[in-house]
């Protein structure tokens, strides 16, 4: 099960954290992986790891804020690997700021990277996937994306962007089903990544958050990657327009 041999995947924000984990997980299942991020040298380290496992991968510098950049990288990926089957829209930022102090520029940057960037990559990916009538687009959202009773103090811009990802996912799934493309989202809970560490969440706030998680611990990137692999596979052929929460039971508590 979950065999991805001969499939070509592109992962955004893949130089570290969950993106790196997703790239490695897809490669372990046999996919050829395009590792993309704003730092190509760090992407190359992920590629080297994949190659050491016997996999095939290539590193690309790509800024999801720049459509010209996106098109150029997608062109090169298709030229090098011959096709594109899987997109993991993982690139994102979280820079907490109190809503009363949040500037317009800070709002725009988060929305542009976390939401507009995912749309631009999905749009381009779908044009390639439609050529083969088969595709998997996996958008990374968050447990705090609206409608489930989870807000994040200092995260108005972040949660707004992730809520937009869920609405976009449902619409794209509806529009692109006839093209053979399944579009789904994953809402991770508290996951141990460099982005979370960089947010410098106070220890007492982290303890209070984890106290509400039935499994009583922070999640590992690999635990989210397992869901990515499923959604990328043929086993998920009848799954589209859905959001899967990998949150240790947070929403159930």
ZATOR-661858 format. One record per residue (C-alpha): y, x, z; residue in one letter; residue number from 1. Coordinates in steps of 0.5 Angstrom, whole numbers, always signed. Example, Ala and Ser with C-alpha at 12.3 -4.5 7.8 and 13.67 -1.06 7.14 Angstrom:
# ZATOR-661858
<site><yy>-9</yy><xx>+25</xx><zz>+16</zz><r>A</r><k>1</k></site>
<site><yy>-2</yy><xx>+27</xx><zz>+14</zz><r>S</r><k>2</k></site>
This chain:
# ZATOR-661858
<site><yy>+0</yy><xx>+0</xx><zz>+0</zz><r>X</r><k>1</k></site>
<site><yy>+7</yy><xx>+2</xx><zz>-1</zz><r>X</r><k>2</k></site>
<site><yy>+6</yy><xx>+6</xx><zz>-7</zz><r>X</r><k>3</k></site>
<site><yy>+12</yy><xx>+9</xx><zz>-10</zz><r>X</r><k>4</k></site>
<site><yy>+9</yy><xx>+14</xx><zz>-15</zz><r>X</r><k>5</k></site>
<site><yy>+13</yy><xx>+14</xx><zz>-21</zz><r>X</r><k>6</k></site>
<site><yy>+19</yy><xx>+11</xx><zz>-18</zz><r>X</r><k>7</k></site>
<site><yy>+26</yy><xx>+14</xx><zz>-18</zz><r>X</r><k>8</k></site>
<site><yy>+30</yy><xx>+12</xx><zz>-12</zz><r>X</r><k>9</k></site>
<site><yy>+38</yy><xx>+14</xx><zz>-11</zz><r>X</r><k>10</k></site>
<site><yy>+40</yy><xx>+14</xx><zz>-4</zz><r>X</r><k>11</k></site>
<site><yy>+47</yy><xx>+14</xx><zz>-2</zz><r>X</r><k>12</k></site>
<site><yy>+50</yy><xx>+18</xx><zz>+4</zz><r>X</r><k>13</k></site>
<site><yy>+43</yy><xx>+22</xx><zz>+4</zz><r>X</r><k>14</k></site>
<site><yy>+45</yy><xx>+29</xx><zz>+7</zz><r>X</r><k>15</k></site>
<site><yy>+44</yy><xx>+27</xx><zz>+14</zz><r>X</r><k>16</k></site>
<site><yy>+42</yy><xx>+21</xx><zz>+19</zz><r>X</r><k>17</k></site>
<site><yy>+39</yy><xx>+15</xx><zz>+17</zz><r>X</r><k>18</k></site>
<site><yy>+40</yy><xx>+17</xx><zz>+9</zz><r>X</r><k>19</k></site>
<site><yy>+36</yy><xx>+23</xx><zz>+10</zz><r>X</r><k>20</k></site>
<site><yy>+31</yy><xx>+20</xx><zz>+13</zz><r>X</r><k>21</k></site>
<site><yy>+31</yy><xx>+14</xx><zz>+8</zz><r>X</r><k>22</k></site>
<site><yy>+30</yy><xx>+20</xx><zz>+2</zz><r>X</r><k>23</k></site>
<site><yy>+25</yy><xx>+23</xx><zz>+6</zz><r>X</r><k>24</k></site>
<site><yy>+21</yy><xx>+17</xx><zz>+7</zz><r>X</r><k>25</k></site>
<site><yy>+21</yy><xx>+15</xx><zz>+0</zz><r>X</r><k>26</k></site>
<site><yy>+19</yy><xx>+22</xx><zz>-3</zz><r>X</r><k>27</k></site>
<site><yy>+13</yy><xx>+21</xx><zz>+2</zz><r>X</r><k>28</k></site>
<site><yy>+11</yy><xx>+15</xx><zz>-2</zz><r>X</r><k>29</k></site>
<site><yy>+11</yy><xx>+19</xx><zz>-8</zz><r>X</r><k>30</k></site>
<site><yy>+18</yy><xx>+17</xx><zz>-11</zz><r>X</r><k>31</k></site>
<site><yy>+23</yy><xx>+22</xx><zz>-14</zz><r>X</r><k>32</k></site>
<site><yy>+29</yy><xx>+22</xx><zz>-10</zz><r>X</r><k>33</k></site>
<site><yy>+37</yy><xx>+23</xx><zz>-12</zz><r>X</r><k>34</k></site>
<site><yy>+40</yy><xx>+25</xx><zz>-6</zz><r>X</r><k>35</k></site>
<site><yy>+47</yy><xx>+24</xx><zz>-6</zz><r>X</r><k>36</k></site>
<site><yy>+53</yy><xx>+25</xx><zz>-1</zz><r>X</r><k>37</k></site>
<site><yy>+60</yy><xx>+28</xx><zz>-1</zz><r>X</r><k>38</k></site>
<site><yy>+57</yy><xx>+35</xx><zz>+1</zz><r>X</r><k>39</k></site>
<site><yy>+52</yy><xx>+37</xx><zz>-5</zz><r>X</r><k>40</k></site>
<site><yy>+50</yy><xx>+43</xx><zz>-1</zz><r>X</r><k>41</k></site>
<site><yy>+48</yy><xx>+39</xx><zz>+5</zz><r>X</r><k>42</k></site>
<site><yy>+44</yy><xx>+34</xx><zz>+0</zz><r>X</r><k>43</k></site>
<site><yy>+41</yy><xx>+41</xx><zz>-3</zz><r>X</r><k>44</k></site>
<site><yy>+38</yy><xx>+42</xx><zz>+4</zz><r>X</r><k>45</k></site>
<site><yy>+34</yy><xx>+35</xx><zz>+4</zz><r>X</r><k>46</k></site>
<site><yy>+32</yy><xx>+36</xx><zz>-3</zz><r>X</r><k>47</k></site>
<site><yy>+29</yy><xx>+43</xx><zz>-1</zz><r>X</r><k>48</k></site>
<site><yy>+25</yy><xx>+39</xx><zz>+5</zz><r>X</r><k>49</k></site>
<site><yy>+23</yy><xx>+34</xx><zz>+0</zz><r>X</r><k>50</k></site>
<site><yy>+20</yy><xx>+40</xx><zz>-5</zz><r>X</r><k>51</k></site>
<site><yy>+17</yy><xx>+43</xx><zz>+1</zz><r>X</r><k>52</k></site>
<site><yy>+13</yy><xx>+37</xx><zz>+2</zz><r>X</r><k>53</k></site>
<site><yy>+11</yy><xx>+37</xx><zz>-6</zz><r>X</r><k>54</k></site>
<site><yy>+16</yy><xx>+32</xx><zz>-8</zz><r>X</r><k>55</k></site>
<site><yy>+21</yy><xx>+32</xx><zz>-13</zz><r>X</r><k>56</k></site>
<site><yy>+28</yy><xx>+31</xx><zz>-12</zz><r>X</r><k>57</k></site>
<site><yy>+35</yy><xx>+33</xx><zz>-14</zz><r>X</r><k>58</k></site>
<site><yy>+42</yy><xx>+33</xx><zz>-10</zz><r>X</r><k>59</k></site>
<site><yy>+48</yy><xx>+30</xx><zz>-13</zz><r>X</r><k>60</k></site>
<site><yy>+55</yy><xx>+30</xx><zz>-10</zz><r>X</r><k>61</k></site>
<site><yy>+58</yy><xx>+23</xx><zz>-10</zz><r>X</r><k>62</k></site>
<site><yy>+64</yy><xx>+19</xx><zz>-7</zz><r>X</r><k>63</k></site>
<site><yy>+62</yy><xx>+12</xx><zz>-7</zz><r>X</r><k>64</k></site>
<site><yy>+70</yy><xx>+11</xx><zz>-7</zz><r>X</r><k>65</k></site>
<site><yy>+70</yy><xx>+13</xx><zz>-14</zz><r>X</r><k>66</k></site>
<site><yy>+67</yy><xx>+9</xx><zz>-20</zz><r>X</r><k>67</k></site>
<site><yy>+68</yy><xx>+15</xx><zz>-25</zz><r>X</r><k>68</k></site>
<site><yy>+64</yy><xx>+19</xx><zz>-20</zz><r>X</r><k>69</k></site>
<site><yy>+59</yy><xx>+14</xx><zz>-19</zz><r>X</r><k>70</k></site>
<site><yy>+58</yy><xx>+13</xx><zz>-26</zz><r>X</r><k>71</k></site>
<site><yy>+58</yy><xx>+20</xx><zz>-28</zz><r>X</r><k>72</k></site>
<site><yy>+52</yy><xx>+21</xx><zz>-22</zz><r>X</r><k>73</k></site>
<site><yy>+48</yy><xx>+15</xx><zz>-25</zz><r>X</r><k>74</k></site>
<site><yy>+48</yy><xx>+18</xx><zz>-32</zz><r>X</r><k>75</k></site>
<site><yy>+46</yy><xx>+25</xx><zz>-30</zz><r>X</r><k>76</k></site>
<site><yy>+40</yy><xx>+21</xx><zz>-25</zz><r>X</r><k>77</k></site>
<site><yy>+38</yy><xx>+17</xx><zz>-31</zz><r>X</r><k>78</k></site>
<site><yy>+38</yy><xx>+23</xx><zz>-36</zz><r>X</r><k>79</k></site>
<site><yy>+34</yy><xx>+28</xx><zz>-31</zz><r>X</r><k>80</k></site>
<site><yy>+29</yy><xx>+23</xx><zz>-29</zz><r>X</r><k>81</k></site>
<site><yy>+29</yy><xx>+18</xx><zz>-34</zz><r>X</r><k>82</k></site>
<site><yy>+30</yy><xx>+11</xx><zz>-31</zz><r>X</r><k>83</k></site>
<site><yy>+33</yy><xx>+8</xx><zz>-24</zz><r>X</r><k>84</k></site>
<site><yy>+28</yy><xx>+4</xx><zz>-20</zz><r>X</r><k>85</k></site>
<site><yy>+31</yy><xx>+4</xx><zz>-13</zz><r>X</r><k>86</k></site>
<site><yy>+38</yy><xx>+4</xx><zz>-10</zz><r>X</r><k>87</k></site>
<site><yy>+39</yy><xx>+5</xx><zz>-2</zz><r>X</r><k>88</k></site>
<site><yy>+46</yy><xx>+4</xx><zz>-1</zz><r>X</r><k>89</k></site>
<site><yy>+47</yy><xx>+8</xx><zz>+6</zz><r>X</r><k>90</k></site>
<site><yy>+53</yy><xx>+11</xx><zz>+5</zz><r>X</r><k>91</k></site>
<site><yy>+58</yy><xx>+9</xx><zz>+11</zz><r>X</r><k>92</k></site>
<site><yy>+63</yy><xx>+10</xx><zz>+16</zz><r>X</r><k>93</k></site>
<site><yy>+64</yy><xx>+8</xx><zz>+23</zz><r>X</r><k>94</k></site>
<site><yy>+71</yy><xx>+10</xx><zz>+26</zz><r>X</r><k>95</k></site>
<site><yy>+72</yy><xx>+6</xx><zz>+32</zz><r>X</r><k>96</k></site>
<site><yy>+79</yy><xx>+4</xx><zz>+34</zz><r>X</r><k>97</k></site>
<site><yy>+82</yy><xx>-2</xx><zz>+38</zz><r>X</r><k>98</k></site>
<site><yy>+84</yy><xx>-8</xx><zz>+33</zz><r>X</r><k>99</k></site>
<site><yy>+91</yy><xx>-8</xx><zz>+36</zz><r>X</r><k>100</k></site>
<site><yy>+92</yy><xx>-1</xx><zz>+34</zz><r>X</r><k>101</k></site>
<site><yy>+88</yy><xx>-1</xx><zz>+27</zz><r>X</r><k>102</k></site>
<site><yy>+92</yy><xx>+1</xx><zz>+21</zz><r>X</r><k>103</k></site>
<site><yy>+92</yy><xx>-2</xx><zz>+14</zz><r>X</r><k>104</k></site>
<site><yy>+90</yy><xx>+5</xx><zz>+12</zz><r>X</r><k>105</k></site>
<site><yy>+84</yy><xx>+5</xx><zz>+17</zz><r>X</r><k>106</k></site>
<site><yy>+82</yy><xx>-2</xx><zz>+15</zz><r>X</r><k>107</k></site>
<site><yy>+82</yy><xx>+0</xx><zz>+8</zz><r>X</r><k>108</k></site>
<site><yy>+78</yy><xx>+6</xx><zz>+8</zz><r>X</r><k>109</k></site>
<site><yy>+72</yy><xx>+3</xx><zz>+12</zz><r>X</r><k>110</k></site>
<site><yy>+72</yy><xx>-3</xx><zz>+8</zz><r>X</r><k>111</k></site>
<site><yy>+72</yy><xx>+1</xx><zz>+1</zz><r>X</r><k>112</k></site>
<site><yy>+67</yy><xx>+6</xx><zz>+3</zz><r>X</r><k>113</k></site>
<site><yy>+62</yy><xx>+1</xx><zz>+7</zz><r>X</r><k>114</k></site>
<site><yy>+63</yy><xx>-5</xx><zz>+2</zz><r>X</r><k>115</k></site>
<site><yy>+66</yy><xx>-4</xx><zz>-4</zz><r>X</r><k>116</k></site>
<site><yy>+62</yy><xx>+3</xx><zz>-5</zz><r>X</r><k>117</k></site>
<site><yy>+56</yy><xx>-1</xx><zz>-4</zz><r>X</r><k>118</k></site>
<site><yy>+58</yy><xx>-6</xx><zz>-9</zz><r>X</r><k>119</k></site>
<site><yy>+60</yy><xx>-1</xx><zz>-14</zz><r>X</r><k>120</k></site>
<site><yy>+53</yy><xx>+3</xx><zz>-13</zz><r>X</r><k>121</k></site>
<site><yy>+49</yy><xx>-4</xx><zz>-14</zz><r>X</r><k>122</k></site>
<site><yy>+53</yy><xx>-6</xx><zz>-20</zz><r>X</r><k>123</k></site>
<site><yy>+51</yy><xx>+0</xx><zz>-24</zz><r>X</r><k>124</k></site>
<site><yy>+44</yy><xx>+1</xx><zz>-21</zz><r>X</r><k>125</k></site>
<site><yy>+43</yy><xx>-6</xx><zz>-23</zz><r>X</r><k>126</k></site>
<site><yy>+45</yy><xx>-5</xx><zz>-30</zz><r>X</r><k>127</k></site>
<site><yy>+40</yy><xx>+1</xx><zz>-31</zz><r>X</r><k>128</k></site>
<site><yy>+34</yy><xx>-3</xx><zz>-27</zz><r>X</r><k>129</k></site>
<site><yy>+35</yy><xx>-9</xx><zz>-32</zz><r>X</r><k>130</k></site>
<site><yy>+33</yy><xx>-5</xx><zz>-38</zz><r>X</r><k>131</k></site>
<site><yy>+26</yy><xx>-5</xx><zz>-34</zz><r>X</r><k>132</k></site>
<site><yy>+26</yy><xx>-12</xx><zz>-31</zz><r>X</r><k>133</k></site>
<site><yy>+24</yy><xx>-8</xx><zz>-25</zz><r>X</r><k>134</k></site>
<site><yy>+29</yy><xx>-6</xx><zz>-19</zz><r>X</r><k>135</k></site>
<site><yy>+30</yy><xx>-6</xx><zz>-11</zz><r>X</r><k>136</k></site>
<site><yy>+37</yy><xx>-5</xx><zz>-8</zz><r>X</r><k>137</k></site>
<site><yy>+37</yy><xx>-4</xx><zz>-1</zz><r>X</r><k>138</k></site>
<site><yy>+44</yy><xx>-5</xx><zz>+3</zz><r>X</r><k>139</k></site>
<site><yy>+45</yy><xx>-2</xx><zz>+10</zz><r>X</r><k>140</k></site>
<site><yy>+49</yy><xx>-7</xx><zz>+14</zz><r>X</r><k>141</k></site>
<site><yy>+49</yy><xx>-7</xx><zz>+22</zz><r>X</r><k>142</k></site>
<site><yy>+46</yy><xx>-12</xx><zz>+27</zz><r>X</r><k>143</k></site>
<site><yy>+54</yy><xx>-13</xx><zz>+28</zz><r>X</r><k>144</k></site>
<site><yy>+55</yy><xx>-16</xx><zz>+22</zz><r>X</r><k>145</k></site>
<site><yy>+57</yy><xx>-23</xx><zz>+24</zz><r>X</r><k>146</k></site>
<site><yy>+54</yy><xx>-30</xx><zz>+25</zz><r>X</r><k>147</k></site>
<site><yy>+49</yy><xx>-27</xx><zz>+31</zz><r>X</r><k>148</k></site>
<site><yy>+53</yy><xx>-26</xx><zz>+37</zz><r>X</r><k>149</k></site>
<site><yy>+54</yy><xx>-19</xx><zz>+37</zz><r>X</r><k>150</k></site>
<site><yy>+61</yy><xx>-16</xx><zz>+36</zz><r>X</r><k>151</k></site>
<site><yy>+63</yy><xx>-9</xx><zz>+37</zz><r>X</r><k>152</k></site>
<site><yy>+69</yy><xx>-7</xx><zz>+41</zz><r>X</r><k>153</k></site>
<site><yy>+74</yy><xx>-3</xx><zz>+37</zz><r>X</r><k>154</k></site>
<site><yy>+70</yy><xx>-5</xx><zz>+31</zz><r>X</r><k>155</k></site>
<site><yy>+73</yy><xx>-10</xx><zz>+27</zz><r>X</r><k>156</k></site>
<site><yy>+74</yy><xx>-6</xx><zz>+21</zz><r>X</r><k>157</k></site>
<site><yy>+67</yy><xx>-4</xx><zz>+21</zz><r>X</r><k>158</k></site>
<site><yy>+64</yy><xx>-11</xx><zz>+23</zz><r>X</r><k>159</k></site>
<site><yy>+68</yy><xx>-14</xx><zz>+17</zz><r>X</r><k>160</k></site>
<site><yy>+65</yy><xx>-9</xx><zz>+12</zz><r>X</r><k>161</k></site>
<site><yy>+58</yy><xx>-10</xx><zz>+14</zz><r>X</r><k>162</k></site>
<site><yy>+59</yy><xx>-18</xx><zz>+14</zz><r>X</r><k>163</k></site>
<site><yy>+61</yy><xx>-17</xx><zz>+7</zz><r>X</r><k>164</k></site>
<site><yy>+55</yy><xx>-13</xx><zz>+6</zz><r>X</r><k>165</k></site>
<site><yy>+51</yy><xx>-19</xx><zz>+8</zz><r>X</r><k>166</k></site>
<site><yy>+54</yy><xx>-24</xx><zz>+4</zz><r>X</r><k>167</k></site>
<site><yy>+54</yy><xx>-20</xx><zz>-2</zz><r>X</r><k>168</k></site>
<site><yy>+47</yy><xx>-19</xx><zz>-2</zz><r>X</r><k>169</k></site>
<site><yy>+45</yy><xx>-26</xx><zz>-2</zz><r>X</r><k>170</k></site>
<site><yy>+50</yy><xx>-27</xx><zz>-8</zz><r>X</r><k>171</k></site>
<site><yy>+47</yy><xx>-21</xx><zz>-12</zz><r>X</r><k>172</k></site>
<site><yy>+40</yy><xx>-23</xx><zz>-10</zz><r>X</r><k>173</k></site>
<site><yy>+41</yy><xx>-30</xx><zz>-13</zz><r>X</r><k>174</k></site>
<site><yy>+45</yy><xx>-27</xx><zz>-19</zz><r>X</r><k>175</k></site>
<site><yy>+40</yy><xx>-22</xx><zz>-21</zz><r>X</r><k>176</k></site>
<site><yy>+33</yy><xx>-25</xx><zz>-20</zz><r>X</r><k>177</k></site>
<site><yy>+32</yy><xx>-27</xx><zz>-27</zz><r>X</r><k>178</k></site>
<site><yy>+33</yy><xx>-19</xx><zz>-28</zz><r>X</r><k>179</k></site>
<site><yy>+27</yy><xx>-17</xx><zz>-24</zz><r>X</r><k>180</k></site>
<site><yy>+32</yy><xx>-14</xx><zz>-19</zz><r>X</r><k>181</k></site>
<site><yy>+31</yy><xx>-16</xx><zz>-11</zz><r>X</r><k>182</k></site>
<site><yy>+36</yy><xx>-15</xx><zz>-7</zz><r>X</r><k>183</k></site>
<site><yy>+36</yy><xx>-14</xx><zz>+1</zz><r>X</r><k>184</k></site>
<site><yy>+39</yy><xx>-12</xx><zz>+7</zz><r>X</r><k>185</k></site>
<site><yy>+37</yy><xx>-8</xx><zz>+13</zz><r>X</r><k>186</k></site>
<site><yy>+41</yy><xx>-9</xx><zz>+20</zz><r>X</r><k>187</k></site>
<site><yy>+40</yy><xx>-3</xx><zz>+24</zz><r>X</r><k>188</k></site>
<site><yy>+41</yy><xx>-4</xx><zz>+32</zz><r>X</r><k>189</k></site>
<site><yy>+43</yy><xx>+2</xx><zz>+36</zz><r>X</r><k>190</k></site>
<site><yy>+40</yy><xx>+8</xx><zz>+32</zz><r>X</r><k>191</k></site>
<site><yy>+40</yy><xx>+16</xx><zz>+34</zz><r>X</r><k>192</k></site>
<site><yy>+44</yy><xx>+18</xx><zz>+28</zz><r>X</r><k>193</k></site>
<site><yy>+50</yy><xx>+23</xx><zz>+27</zz><r>X</r><k>194</k></site>
<site><yy>+55</yy><xx>+18</xx><zz>+26</zz><r>X</r><k>195</k></site>
<site><yy>+53</yy><xx>+14</xx><zz>+33</zz><r>X</r><k>196</k></site>
<site><yy>+54</yy><xx>+21</xx><zz>+36</zz><r>X</r><k>197</k></site>
<site><yy>+61</yy><xx>+22</xx><zz>+33</zz><r>X</r><k>198</k></site>
<site><yy>+63</yy><xx>+15</xx><zz>+35</zz><r>X</r><k>199</k></site>
<site><yy>+63</yy><xx>+18</xx><zz>+42</zz><r>X</r><k>200</k></site>
<site><yy>+61</yy><xx>+12</xx><zz>+45</zz><r>X</r><k>201</k></site>
<site><yy>+62</yy><xx>+12</xx><zz>+53</zz><r>X</r><k>202</k></site>
<site><yy>+56</yy><xx>+13</xx><zz>+57</zz><r>X</r><k>203</k></site>
<site><yy>+57</yy><xx>+7</xx><zz>+61</zz><r>X</r><k>204</k></site>
<site><yy>+58</yy><xx>+3</xx><zz>+55</zz><r>X</r><k>205</k></site>
<site><yy>+52</yy><xx>+6</xx><zz>+52</zz><r>X</r><k>206</k></site>
<site><yy>+47</yy><xx>+4</xx><zz>+58</zz><r>X</r><k>207</k></site>
<site><yy>+50</yy><xx>-3</xx><zz>+58</zz><r>X</r><k>208</k></site>
<site><yy>+48</yy><xx>-4</xx><zz>+51</zz><r>X</r><k>209</k></site>
<site><yy>+41</yy><xx>-1</xx><zz>+51</zz><r>X</r><k>210</k></site>
<site><yy>+40</yy><xx>-6</xx><zz>+58</zz><r>X</r><k>211</k></site>
<site><yy>+41</yy><xx>-11</xx><zz>+53</zz><r>X</r><k>212</k></site>
<site><yy>+35</yy><xx>-9</xx><zz>+48</zz><r>X</r><k>213</k></site>
<site><yy>+28</yy><xx>-11</xx><zz>+50</zz><r>X</r><k>214</k></site>
<site><yy>+25</yy><xx>-4</xx><zz>+48</zz><r>X</r><k>215</k></site>
<site><yy>+30</yy><xx>-1</xx><zz>+53</zz><r>X</r><k>216</k></site>
<site><yy>+32</yy><xx>+5</xx><zz>+48</zz><r>X</r><k>217</k></site>
<site><yy>+36</yy><xx>+7</xx><zz>+42</zz><r>X</r><k>218</k></site>
<site><yy>+32</yy><xx>+7</xx><zz>+35</zz><r>X</r><k>219</k></site>
<site><yy>+30</yy><xx>+13</xx><zz>+31</zz><r>X</r><k>220</k></site>
<site><yy>+32</yy><xx>+13</xx><zz>+24</zz><r>X</r><k>221</k></site>
<site><yy>+25</yy><xx>+14</xx><zz>+21</zz><r>X</r><k>222</k></site>
<site><yy>+24</yy><xx>+7</xx><zz>+24</zz><r>X</r><k>223</k></site>
<site><yy>+29</yy><xx>+4</xx><zz>+20</zz><r>X</r><k>224</k></site>
<site><yy>+26</yy><xx>+8</xx><zz>+14</zz><r>X</r><k>225</k></site>
<site><yy>+20</yy><xx>+4</xx><zz>+15</zz><r>X</r><k>226</k></site>
<site><yy>+23</yy><xx>-2</xx><zz>+13</zz><r>X</r><k>227</k></site>
<site><yy>+27</yy><xx>+1</xx><zz>+7</zz><r>X</r><k>228</k></site>
<site><yy>+20</yy><xx>+3</xx><zz>+4</zz><r>X</r><k>229</k></site>
<site><yy>+17</yy><xx>-4</xx><zz>+5</zz><r>X</r><k>230</k></site>
<site><yy>+23</yy><xx>-7</xx><zz>+1</zz><r>X</r><k>231</k></site>
<site><yy>+23</yy><xx>-1</xx><zz>-4</zz><r>X</r><k>232</k></site>
<site><yy>+15</yy><xx>-3</xx><zz>-6</zz><r>X</r><k>233</k></site>
<site><yy>+11</yy><xx>-8</xx><zz>-10</zz><r>X</r><k>234</k></site>
<site><yy>+9</yy><xx>-11</xx><zz>-3</zz><r>X</r><k>235</k></site>
<site><yy>+16</yy><xx>-14</xx><zz>-3</zz><r>X</r><k>236</k></site>
<site><yy>+16</yy><xx>-17</xx><zz>-9</zz><r>X</r><k>237</k></site>
<site><yy>+17</yy><xx>-24</xx><zz>-6</zz><r>X</r><k>238</k></site>
<site><yy>+23</yy><xx>-22</xx><zz>-2</zz><r>X</r><k>239</k></site>
<site><yy>+30</yy><xx>-22</xx><zz>-4</zz><r>X</r><k>240</k></site>
<site><yy>+36</yy><xx>-24</xx><zz>-1</zz><r>X</r><k>241</k></site>
<site><yy>+34</yy><xx>-23</xx><zz>+6</zz><r>X</r><k>242</k></site>
<site><yy>+37</yy><xx>-19</xx><zz>+12</zz><r>X</r><k>243</k></site>
<site><yy>+32</yy><xx>-15</xx><zz>+16</zz><r>X</r><k>244</k></site>
<site><yy>+34</yy><xx>-13</xx><zz>+23</zz><r>X</r><k>245</k></site>
<site><yy>+31</yy><xx>-7</xx><zz>+26</zz><r>X</r><k>246</k></site>
<site><yy>+34</yy><xx>-7</xx><zz>+33</zz><r>X</r><k>247</k></site>
<site><yy>+29</yy><xx>-6</xx><zz>+38</zz><r>X</r><k>248</k></site>
<site><yy>+29</yy><xx>-14</xx><zz>+40</zz><r>X</r><k>249</k></site>
<site><yy>+37</yy><xx>-14</xx><zz>+41</zz><r>X</r><k>250</k></site>
<site><yy>+38</yy><xx>-21</xx><zz>+38</zz><r>X</r><k>251</k></site>
<site><yy>+32</yy><xx>-24</xx><zz>+41</zz><r>X</r><k>252</k></site>
<site><yy>+35</yy><xx>-22</xx><zz>+48</zz><r>X</r><k>253</k></site>
